[in-house]
Amino acid sequence: MQQKTYEAYNQECRFWSTKDNRFLKTQIQIIIFKQKEVKYIQDGQILRIDQFTDVITKPDILENIEQIKFLKWQGRYGQCFKKVDKWNVIWNGQKFSKIGGYYSDKGEKQGLWMDLIKNFQNNAKAYEFGEYINNKRVGTWKQFYQDKQLGVGNYNEQGQRDGKWTQLSDYFFNQKQVIYEGEYKNGKKVGLWNIYYENLFIGGGLYEYKKRGESLEQTKIGKWIELSEGFYDWSQVTYEGQYKNGKRFGRWNIWFKKNYGDKNIELMQLNLRYLLQRGGGLYDCEQQNDGLGALKIGKWIELSEGFNCNNQITYSGVYKKGFKVGRWNTFDQKNYIGGGVYEQKLEYDGMCTNKVGRWMELSDGFSWQFWVKSFIMVFIKMVKKLVDGILLLHMMGGLIKCMFEYYLFYKKAEVDFMMNKMQAMLHKFQLKQEGGLKKVIVLIYGVKLFMMVNMQMEKKLENGISCLGNMEIIRNLNRCEGYYSEKQECDGLLGSIKIGRWVELFERFGSGNLLQQIVYNGEYKNGFKIGRWNTLYRGDTEIKFQQIGGGSYIDKQGSTKNGQWKELSDNFQNDFEQSQIIENGHYKNGKKIGKWEVMDFSRKNKIIDYKYYDDSKNTID
């Protein structure tokens, strides 16, 4: 049997999407070769290749998607391929001469260094400054963001944090300026720790420092207010409850604070804490969970992943010994919009729950407000193009149909607000276009009335489920799905893997723009894309998808793009103010090479620019 020369696994990475104003997730394929090389691959494209010289110690693996794409260190190697002398950072092609420091002849960091924070990225350019002795941090270290010192603390001779510390949160960035303040003892947190967001106290609790076996551990005790993993200014979600022996127990509440526009003023009038409680439930810390923490029990209300001001989706149901059981419902604020039933089963490796029967589920990034706002913006843009106050009703027909089909669940107050906004804008045109525009105003009231009638009809439907095709966004595709092979092992990847033909949605399909409908069609083999993959798009819900891009993957230690490719730009969408950019060129073993054409799809693929890639560096000249 031939010995495997590499280890491969998938790593989930969070990244900040400026377009969607929230965190998104993507899968990065990591391949570690015994020939001292690490490859990072996303969607078949090699993003980065790192060399390492220490075959005994496992190489450090980057977890930040922007660091994988943009971070390089520049310096020289000495004997035995050890880093020596001055090393500096290059970020997205730009050299940061002040970031970095010196290595000794043994390849150890020495003297004063300016380090990047763990989560360094374009919206989190923060640094740490202090001294290294033999590769260990010692003495006082300071943390800076936008040329301001935000954090400070000391390291002992063993390189452990010790004494009073003020430090940036692990995922600090410009929309999550969170600071932790407390005390360390030999690298462990002890006593009271406070959490601050933009200089305001928002949470914290107590750590107990005690011995467990041969080691000393930090354990949370008593009352705590903790931040959600995805906390930022539009998603100020906190968890409040009690810890017992380091595990959550009893009642835990989930709180959400709105923080945009003048909403805080409105909320303060309703609630002295200007917080809206959104969910929570009970923990049982007495039952065993293989050391993974307390088990959820009884009635729970949970927030969706990516919950924020524009996406307030919650799930309501019952837990039994940590497993979801029975009926679970999905709500947009207080409006029922879906759900289904979980069935508990006993399998060879323990209890589990599976979804059974009929389900209505939401796609990732679902947001009612973004859908409604998209319709409003399209409508307003059309109004600006009125000629003599006459609206082209046949153009409105398709948009109104889409709006009714997707938005019937939306609450009356939001519809009123949107319609009033439209009416106010149209009123400005009325002075110049008195005659025809009055008909448009009447049409708006007709649309509003029709929506209200449909909402009332919707409430009478059984279980609140619309009979209008169950909101199937991609009806024109015969099947948008594929198959998984259960619990196979492939190059170190355990669990379900994709096999055979697949049709996959663009990660932001429909999000933020009604007509951002892009799908990918191709084949998987043992979890890797192979052969020809096509990119399909439609600019109207009444027409079929058309192929506008794609290319081929080769099986070379995983999926790797090769040959001729047409790729859509990251912000490709059906928008009147933005071009629809497609790039056309060649890949060689996962790297772009040579001359690439930049085309505008909205102008019949007219070439508007060129890009040139250096094969040896994979950089734009």
N, C-alpha and C positions, 0 to 999 in steps of 0.2 A: 504493500500500500504506500503510495507516494505521500511524503510528509508535506503538510500544508505550509507554505512559506509566508503567509500573511494572516492577520486577524482582521475581520470586518464586522462592523456593527453600525446601527443607526443611532444618531443622537438628536434629540429634539432641542431646537434653539428658539428662544424668543427674540423678536426684533420689533422695533418701534416703527409703525407705519405712519408717516406724516399725512398721507392722503386720507387714511381711515381714522387718524387721531386715536389710535389704540394699539395695544400689543397684538401681534400676530405670531403664529408658530410655524416653523418650517422644519423639515427633516434634512439633516446633514449626514451623509454617509462617510464614516471614518474607516480608512484602511491603513493598518500599521504593518509595514513590511519588515521582515527580519533583516533585509538588506539596509536597515537604518534609514527608513523613509516613511513619512506619514502623508497620506493624501486625504484632502477634504473634497467631497464631491456633493454637489447639489443638483438635483434633477439631471444627473448624468454629466454635468459640466464640472471639470476639475477647477475648484476655486483656489487651491493652494497646495503646494508640495513643500514639506519641511524635511530637512536632513537632521539626523541626530547621531551622535558619536558614542554615547554611553549605552552599551548593549545590556548592562545589568539593570539600570534604573529605567522604568517605563517613562517615555517622554511625556512632557506636559501637553495636554490636549486643550486647544482653545474651545470655549463654549459660546463665545460672543460672535454672532454672524458678521458684524462689521469688522471685528478684529481678524476674522478668518479671511475676509476680502481685502482689507486695507493695511493691516499692520505688518511692518517689516522692521527688522533690526539690522543695522549696518555697522560693521567692524571687521576685525581681522582675527584669524585663528593662529595659535602658536603650535608648539609641539603636541603631539597626540590629539590634534584637532580640538584643543581647549581654547575658549575665548580669552583673548588677552587685550590689554590696553583699553582705549576709549571705544565705547559702543553708543550709538545714537538711534533714535526712532525715525523711521520714515512712515508717514501716514498718508495713504492715498496719493503717493508720489511726492509728497512734500516733506522735506527734512526738518525735524525739530531738533536743532542743535543743543538746546538746553535740557532735553529729556534724555536720561541715560546716566552713564558713569563709567568707572574703570573696573577692569578685571585684573586679578593678579596672574602671575605665571602659572598658577595652579588652576586657573579658570574660576576663581572665586571672586565675588563682588567685594570691593574694598573702598573705603572712604565715603565721601559724600555722593549721594545718588538722588536723582529726580526720577521717581517711578510713576508709571501709569496706575490709576486705580483699576481694580479688577474688571469693572464694567465700562471702561473707557470706550467711548464711541462719539459720533459726531455731535450728539446732543448731551454728552456727558464728558466734556474735556476737563477732567479733574486730575490732580497730581498729588503725589506724596513725596515729601522731602525729608531726608535724614541720613544717618550714617550706617554703613555696613562694616563689620569686622569678620573676616573669614566666612563670608556668605550669610551672616546672621545680622539682623537689624538690632541696633543697640541705641540707648539714649533716647532723646526726644525726637519724635517724628511729627511733622505737620502736614495737614491736608488742605489743598487750595482748589478753589473753583472760581473762575472769572476773576482771577488775581486777588481774591479775598480768602483769608484763612478761615476755614470753617471747622476744622478738626485738629486735635492735638492730643498727644499722650506719650508714654514712655515704654520702652522695651527693656527687660532685664538682660543679664549677661547670657542667658540661655536663648535669647531671641524671642521671649514670650512677652505679651502685653502685660503690664503691671501698673497698679495704681489707678488714679483718676484718668478717664478718657472721655473725649468728645469726638465722635467719629461719624463719617458719612455712612448711610445705609448701603447694603450690598449692591442694590440696583439703583443707586442715585443717578438721576438725570434731571434736565431742566424743568420737567413737569412733575418731578417727584423729589423735591429738595427736602429729604427727610434726614434728621440728625438723631443719633442715639447718644445718651449721656449717662455714665455710670462708672463702676469700678471693676478692675480686673485683679485677680490674684493668681499668679503663675499661669497666666494665659486663660483662666476661667472667669466668667462673669460672676460677680457676687453682689448681694444687697440690692438696693433699689436702682432700677434703670428707667429713665424717662425717654419718651419719644416725642420729637418736635417736628412739625411740618411748617415750613416758612416761619420759623421762630415762635410758633404757637404750640403749646402742649396738647397732644392728642392721644397719648397712651403710655403704656409701660406696665411695670410690675416688679415683683421680687424674685431674685435667684437665691437658692440655697446651695451652699458649697459643702459637699460631704464626700466621704470616701466610700467607694463601691469596689469591693475586692482589693486589687492592688493599685487601683487608679482613683484619682479625684475627679469628680464630675460636678457640673453646674446643673441645677434642677429648678424648674419654675415652680413656685408655690403661691397659694393665695389668689387674690383677684388680679386679673390681667385685662388690659385692652391692647389688642394686637392688630396690626395692619394686614390687609389682604395681600396676597402675593402680587396682584396686579395693581396695587394702589398707585394712583397719580391724581392730578387735579380734577379730572373729569370722572374719576372712579374712586372717590374717597370712602372706601368700605372698610369698616373696622369690626372686630369680633370682641365681645365682652363676656367674661365669665370667670370661673374658678379653676385653678389647678390643684391637684392632689398627687403628691409623689411624681411630679413631672408629667402627669396626664390630665387632660381636660375631664371634668366631671360636672354633673348637674346641668342646670340651664345655661345655655350660651345664646346670646342675642347677636344678631348681625345688624349693624347700623350703616346707613348710607347718607352722606351729606352732599347736597347739590352745591356746585360752586361755579356758576357761570352767569354772566349778565347781572340782573338785579334779583335773581331768584332767592338769594339769601334773605333779602328783606321780606319777601312774601312768606318764607318758611319761618322766620322769627316771629311773625304774627300768629302763626299756627302752633308753634312749639318753641318753648323757651330755649331748648337745646339746639334749635334749628337743625335737627337731625330727623331723618325719617327711618323708623325701624322697618326693615325689609324682610327679616327672616330670623331663623335660629331653630334650636331644638335641644334635646337632652343627650348627655354622654353618660355611659356607665363605665367607670374606670376599674371596677372590680372584676369584670369578665376578662379572660385572657384573649390577647390578640397577637400572640407571637412577638411581643415586644414592640409592636407598631403603634401603640397608643390606645386611648380609650375608644370604645365602640359607640357608634350612634344608635340610639334607641328611640322608639315612639315617633310622634308626629314631628316632621321637619319641614321648614321652608328654606330652600337653598337658592343662591344666586347663580345665574348662568356664567360661564367663563366669558370674560370680556364685558361684564356688567358695567354700564356707565350711564351718563346722563341721557344718551341717545339710544340706549339698548337695555331697557329695564325688564329683562326676562327672568322669571323665577320659576322654580319647580316645587311642587307641594305633594307630600306623600308620607309614608311610614317606613321606618327602619326597624328591622328585627335582628338583633345581634350583629349589627354593622352592615346588614344587607338590605337593599331596597326590596320591599315586598308590596304586592297588591297594586292598587291604582295610583299612578303618579300623574298629576296634571301640570300643564305648562301655562303660564300667565304672562301677558304683557301688561305690566302694572296690575290692574285689577281685572283685566279682560282675559277670559279663558281662550286659548288659541291652539291647544293640542294636548298630547299625552298618550298614555297607554298603560299596560299591565306588566308587572314583573312577577315571575314565578320562581320560587325557591326550590333548589334541587340539591341532592346529596350526590357528589361525585367522588371518584377514588382519591382525589387530593383534598377533599373537604367540601364544605357547603359553598354554593354559589347561587347567583340569581341570573336569569335570562329574560329578555324581553319576549313576550308571547302575544299572539293575536294581532289585532289592528292597532297601528300607531300613527300618530301625526307628529313629525319631528321638524325642527327648524334647521336650515343650513347654517354653517358657521358665519358669524358676523351679521346675523339677521338684525335688522333695525327698522322698526315702523317709521320713525321720524325721518331717517334718511330716505326711505322710499317716498314718503309724502313730499319732503322738500324737493326731491328730484323732479316730481311731477310739477310742483309749483314753479321751479326754475324754468323748466321746458315751456310751461304755459306762458310765463312772463316774457320769455324770449320771443315767443310767437306773437304776443301782443305788440311788441316793439316793431314787428314787421308788418303791422296792419296797413293796408292801403285804403285810404278814404273810409276808414272805420269799418271795413267789411272783413269779417273773420272767415278764413277758409275752413268751413265746418268739416269737410271730409278729412282734413289733417287732424282735427280735434278728435274725430271718431275713435281712432285707434288708441290714442292716449287716454281718453276717458274710459274706454273699455278696460285698459290695463289697470287704471287707477281703481276702478270699482272692484276688479277681480282680486287685487292685492291688498286693498286698504279698508275693506268693509268693517273690520274689527276696530278700526281706530276710533278713539273716544271723541265724543261730540265737541268737547272744549277745544281740542286741538284743531278740529276741522273749522270751527268758528274762527279761531285765530288766523289760520291760513287763508280762509276765504276773505276775511276782513283786510288782510294784508294785500291780497290781490285787488280787492275793490278800491283800496286807497291808492294803489299805483295806477289803476285804470282811470281813476277820477282826474289825474293830472292830464291825461290825454283828452279828456272830455271837452276842455276849453277849445282845443283845436279841431276836434273831430266830433262835433255835437250830434250830428245825425246818426251815422252808422254805429257809433260807439255805444249809444243807449241800448241797442240791440244786444251788444256784447254783455253789458251789465245785467240785462234780463237773463241772458244765457247763464251767467255765473250763478244767479239766484236759482235758476232751474237745476244746475248741477248740484248746488248745495242741498236743495230740497230732495232731489233724487237720492243723494247720499244718505240723508236722514231717514228716508223711507226704507232704503235697503238695510240700514243699520237696525231699524226696528224689526224688519223681517228676519234679519240674522239672529236676533235674540230668540225668536220663536223656533229656530231650527234645533233639532235634537242635538244635545251636547255642544251647541254652539258651533257646529262644524258646517262650513259653507258647502252647498251642493254644486257650486260653480267649479267643478273639477278639482276640488280639494287643493286649490292654490298650486297646481302643478306647473311650476315655472317653465319647465323644459318639455312641454307636451310634444313638441315637434320631433324630439329625439325618440326613436322607438324604445331604446333601453339606455339609460345612463347608469351603468353599474358594471360590476365584474365579479370575479370569484376569488376567494381566499382558500389557500391550502392550510388545513388546521395543524398547528403545533409541529410543523416540520423544522428541521435544523438545517440551516444553509449558511455556511461560512461564519458560524458563531451567532447567527440571528435566530433567536428562539421565539416561538409564537406564530400567529397567523401571518402568512406572506401572500402577496398578490401573484396570481398566475393567470395566463391566458389573455384574451382580449378584454380591454377596459376602455370605458369612456369616462373621463374625469372632469370635474368642474374646475375652472380657474379659482384660485384661493379666495378671491374677492368677488365671486360671481354675483352680480346684481347688487353688491354692497355699495352704497353711496351713489349709485347711478342705475336707474331702472334698466338701461340698455347695455350694461357692461356684461354681456353674456358671451363668454369664451369657454370652450371646452377642448379637451385633448383626447385623441383617439389613437390607441396603439396596443402593443402586447407586452405582457410581463412574463419573465421566466425566472422562477425562484426568487421573486421579489425585486428583480432588476428589469428595467426597461430594455427591450431589444428591438432591433429592426426599425421599420418606418413608423414614426409618430407624426400625426397631422394635427394642426391647430385649426379649429373651426370657430366661426364668429357669425352673429347675426345682429343687425342694427335695428330690427323691429320684431316684435313678438308675433307678428302675423306672417313672417316669412321663414323659410328654412335656413338652417345653418349652411354656410359656405366655407370651403377650405381657403385659408389665406396665409398659411405658414406651415412650418414643420421641417423635419429632417430625420436623419438616421442615427441610431445608437449601435455601438459595437460592444461585444462582451469582452472587456479587458479589465480584469480585477473589478468587476462591477460595470454599471452602465456608463458609457463614455460617448459624448457627442463626436461625430466624425463626418467629414464630407460637407456637402452643400446644406445650408440651413437658412430658413427665413424665421426670424424671431420678432415677436411683438414687444414694443417698449413696455416698461413697468406700469405706466399710467395710461395705456391704450384704452380708449373708451369712446362711446358715441356722444360727443359733446360738441356743441356749436362753436365753442371758443378754443378748443384744443385740437391740434392735428393728431391724426392716427398714424403713429410712426411704426414702420417695420424696417428691420435691418436684414440685409441679405449678403451672405458671405460664406466662408469656409471655416470649418473646425479641423484641427489635426490632433487626434488623441486628447480631446477635451479642451484644447486651447484655440482661441481665435487666431487666424493667421491672415496675412495679406490685406487686400483691399476689400472693404465692406461698403455696400451701398446703403444709404439712409433714404427710405422712401416714405411718401405720404399716401396712405391708403385712401383717404378721403378725396384725393386728387388723382385717382386712377393709377396709384403706385408711381407717381412722378418722383424722380430722383432729386432730392433737395440738398444732399451733402454726401461726403465720403469719410470713412474712417480707415486708418492704416494701422495694422497690428504687427509688432515685431515678434516673430516666431520664437526667438530665444528668450524674450522677457515677458511676452504676452501683455505688453503695454501699448497704449496708443501713442504713436509718434506725432 
